[in-house]
Amino acid sequence: MLSTQLINGIRRYRQTEGLSIRGYARLAGVSEPPIRGIDSPNWNPTFKTLAKFEAVIPPEFMASANENDGGNGGGGHCAQAGSCKSAAA
């Protein structure tokens, strides 16, 4: 499932970069409450939240994360669907 790959990539990027939840929220331009549960397997972000995080993660990182998760390396869910920015706007 593409959203699972994207969520895993978002989590992995935060861990790799050593970002706090507050810092990661600030970087992505979202408020802190929507991502408080980021480390929970039950985290269920909105499409708009996913798009904001994917926008700040380098495409190379997401492609690598997807390949490591057995994905297609296509740059994440939003790259697959076209453009999150236009879909979320």
Backbone as CSV, one residue per row, in Angstrom:
resi,resn,N_x,N_y,N_z,CA_x,CA_y,CA_z,C_x,C_y,C_z
1,MET,0.850,-1.177,0.000,0.000,0.000,0.000,0.895,1.240,0.000
2,LEU,0.638,2.152,-0.914,1.487,3.325,-1.068,1.483,4.227,0.153
3,SER,0.337,4.424,0.795,0.317,5.307,1.961,1.154,4.733,3.097
4,THR,1.199,3.412,3.235,2.040,2.784,4.252,3.500,3.054,3.952
5,GLN,3.896,2.964,2.705,5.280,3.259,2.324,5.614,4.717,2.608
6,LEU,4.700,5.615,2.313,4.920,7.034,2.553,5.044,7.303,4.046
7,ILE,4.150,6.757,4.832,4.197,6.950,6.284,5.503,6.403,6.849
8,ASN,5.926,5.234,6.384,7.198,4.678,6.853,8.370,5.582,6.472
9,GLY,8.332,6.151,5.285,9.375,7.075,4.845,9.396,8.343,5.679
10,ILE,8.216,8.843,6.028,8.105,10.043,6.860,8.706,9.769,8.239
11,ARG,8.379,8.628,8.795,8.939,8.256,10.106,10.452,8.101,10.032
12,ARG,10.900,7.409,9.010,12.334,7.145,8.864,13.121,8.449,8.693
13,TYR,12.570,9.392,7.945,13.253,10.676,7.744,13.402,11.412,9.074
14,ARG,12.369,11.428,9.871,12.447,12.100,11.175,13.531,11.463,12.034
15,GLN,13.583,10.138,12.036,14.591,9.434,12.832,15.994,9.683,12.287
16,THR,16.158,9.615,10.979,17.460,9.811,10.347,17.998,11.207,10.615
17,GLU,17.119,12.198,10.547,17.529,13.590,10.742,17.564,13.995,12.214
18,GLY,17.073,13.126,13.095,17.076,13.436,14.521,16.142,14.572,14.893
19,LEU,15.036,14.689,14.187,14.090,15.781,14.425,13.106,15.433,15.539
20,SER,12.837,16.404,16.386,11.784,16.241,17.386,10.436,16.337,16.664
21,ILE,9.391,15.932,17.333,8.061,16.061,16.734,7.754,17.529,16.467
22,ARG,8.064,18.378,17.419,7.817,19.818,17.247,8.624,20.377,16.077
23,GLY,9.896,20.009,15.998,10.752,20.492,14.921,10.310,19.989,13.557
24,TYR,9.880,18.737,13.512,9.412,18.153,12.250,8.121,18.826,11.801
25,ALA,7.228,19.099,12.752,5.982,19.796,12.430,6.292,21.181,11.877
26,ARG,7.200,21.877,12.519,7.577,23.227,12.075,8.157,23.174,10.665
27,LEU,9.046,22.207,10.425,9.672,22.060,9.114,8.625,21.851,8.018
28,ALA,7.625,21.032,8.311,6.598,20.708,7.318,5.474,21.735,7.255
29,GLY,5.446,22.643,8.207,4.393,23.661,8.200,3.054,23.147,8.681
30,VAL,3.085,22.201,9.618,1.840,21.701,10.211,1.888,21.959,11.711
31,SER,0.727,21.954,12.329,0.709,22.114,13.778,1.126,20.782,14.411
32,GLU,1.531,20.851,15.638,2.043,19.661,16.317,0.994,18.566,16.550
33,PRO,-0.239,18.883,16.930,-1.196,17.817,17.239,-1.392,16.746,16.147
34,PRO,-1.455,17.115,14.870,-1.673,16.058,13.870,-0.549,15.031,13.769
35,ILE,0.627,15.335,14.298,1.713,14.361,14.170,2.182,13.792,15.500
36,ARG,1.491,14.102,16.574,1.901,13.562,17.874,1.984,12.045,17.872
37,GLY,1.137,11.390,17.138,1.124,9.929,17.107,1.975,9.324,16.013
38,ILE,2.910,10.083,15.452,3.695,9.635,14.300,4.391,8.288,14.525
39,ASP,4.796,8.022,15.756,5.502,6.774,16.025,4.569,5.609,16.356
40,SER,3.287,5.885,16.412,2.307,4.845,16.696,1.924,4.115,15.412
41,PRO,1.770,2.793,15.468,1.326,2.073,14.267,-0.083,2.469,13.838
42,ASN,-0.827,3.132,14.721,-2.196,3.560,14.412,-2.281,4.998,13.923
43,TRP,-1.122,5.640,13.677,-1.128,7.023,13.195,-1.880,7.079,11.880
44,ASN,-2.850,7.975,11.785,-3.703,8.057,10.604,-3.792,9.515,10.136
45,PRO,-2.711,10.016,9.509,-2.709,11.419,9.075,-3.616,11.633,7.868
46,THR,-4.007,12.881,7.677,-4.796,13.229,6.500,-3.888,13.264,5.268
47,PHE,-4.487,13.238,4.115,-3.739,13.329,2.864,-2.962,14.643,2.815
48,LYS,-3.587,15.714,3.292,-2.938,17.026,3.280,-1.692,17.022,4.164
49,THR,-1.768,16.386,5.328,-0.609,16.282,6.220,0.497,15.472,5.555
50,LEU,0.133,14.347,4.943,1.129,13.532,4.238,1.812,14.343,3.139
51,ALA,1.025,15.107,2.414,1.585,15.913,1.322,2.585,16.935,1.837
52,LYS,2.285,17.553,2.972,3.195,18.552,3.526,4.517,17.920,3.958
53,PHE,4.452,16.735,4.533,5.691,16.062,4.929,6.475,15.609,3.705
54,GLU,5.794,15.052,2.741,6.500,14.593,1.549,7.180,15.749,0.825
55,ALA,6.586,16.933,0.905,7.157,18.100,0.231,8.502,18.529,0.811
56,VAL,8.769,18.215,2.077,10.035,18.635,2.691,11.078,17.522,2.728
57,ILE,10.700,16.325,2.317,11.642,15.208,2.310,12.258,15.101,0.919
58,PRO,13.583,15.055,0.830,14.214,14.937,-0.483,13.716,13.700,-1.239
59,PRO,13.394,13.842,-2.524,12.900,12.708,-3.307,13.833,11.502,-3.272
60,GLU,15.146,11.771,-3.218,16.105,10.665,-3.189,15.926,9.835,-1.921
61,PHE,15.617,10.509,-0.821,15.414,9.800,0.441,14.179,8.917,0.340
62,MET,13.091,9.467,-0.191,11.852,8.685,-0.301,12.029,7.507,-1.245
63,ALA,12.744,7.703,-2.344,12.973,6.607,-3.282,13.759,5.499,-2.594
64,SER,14.779,5.876,-1.839,15.586,4.906,-1.114,14.752,4.199,-0.054
65,ALA,13.928,4.952,0.676,13.084,4.362,1.711,12.104,3.373,1.099
66,ASN,11.543,3.713,-0.066,10.597,2.818,-0.724,11.282,1.552,-1.217
67,GLU,12.486,1.687,-1.730,13.225,0.508,-2.188,13.539,-0.405,-1.015
68,ASN,13.904,0.176,0.116,14.209,-0.621,1.295,12.981,-1.296,1.873
69,ASP,11.801,-0.720,1.630,10.554,-1.310,2.100,9.941,-2.249,1.061
70,GLY,10.660,-2.495,-0.019,10.127,-3.359,-1.065,9.197,-2.634,-2.005
71,GLY,9.234,-1.301,-1.959,8.367,-0.510,-2.822,8.971,-0.373,-4.207
72,ASN,8.374,0.470,-4.999,8.825,0.630,-6.373,9.820,1.754,-6.547
73,GLY,10.174,2.450,-5.456,11.163,3.524,-5.558,10.677,4.713,-6.347
74,GLY,9.375,4.876,-6.464,8.817,5.921,-7.300,8.731,7.287,-6.667
75,GLY,9.328,7.491,-5.508,9.339,8.815,-4.917,8.175,9.099,-4.004
76,GLY,7.445,8.091,-3.600,6.383,8.290,-2.628,5.011,8.356,-3.267
77,HIS,4.012,8.373,-2.415,2.618,8.327,-2.833,2.228,9.506,-3.705
78,CYS,2.643,10.687,-3.326,2.219,11.871,-4.082,2.848,11.891,-5.470
79,ALA,4.074,11.400,-5.583,4.696,11.315,-6.901,3.924,10.323,-7.766
80,GLN,3.407,9.275,-7.152,2.633,8.281,-7.878,1.286,8.861,-8.333
81,ALA,0.680,9.672,-7.472,-0.664,10.177,-7.758,-0.663,11.440,-8.585
82,GLY,0.495,11.993,-8.851,0.577,13.233,-9.621,1.268,14.291,-8.799
83,SER,0.498,15.077,-8.075,1.084,16.116,-7.247,0.218,16.358,-6.034
84,CYS,0.785,16.132,-4.871,0.022,16.369,-3.643,-0.355,17.825,-3.501
85,LYS,0.525,18.719,-3.927,0.230,20.139,-3.750,-1.043,20.515,-4.485
86,SER,-1.223,20.024,-5.696,-2.446,20.369,-6.423,-3.632,19.621,-5.869
87,ALA,-3.420,18.383,-5.402,-4.528,17.600,-4.866,-4.968,18.128,-3.503
88,ALA,-4.017,18.653,-2.731,-4.331,19.101,-1.372,-4.830,20.539,-1.344
89,ALA,-4.611,21.272,-2.397,-4.968,22.702,-2.398,-6.446,22.934,-2.457
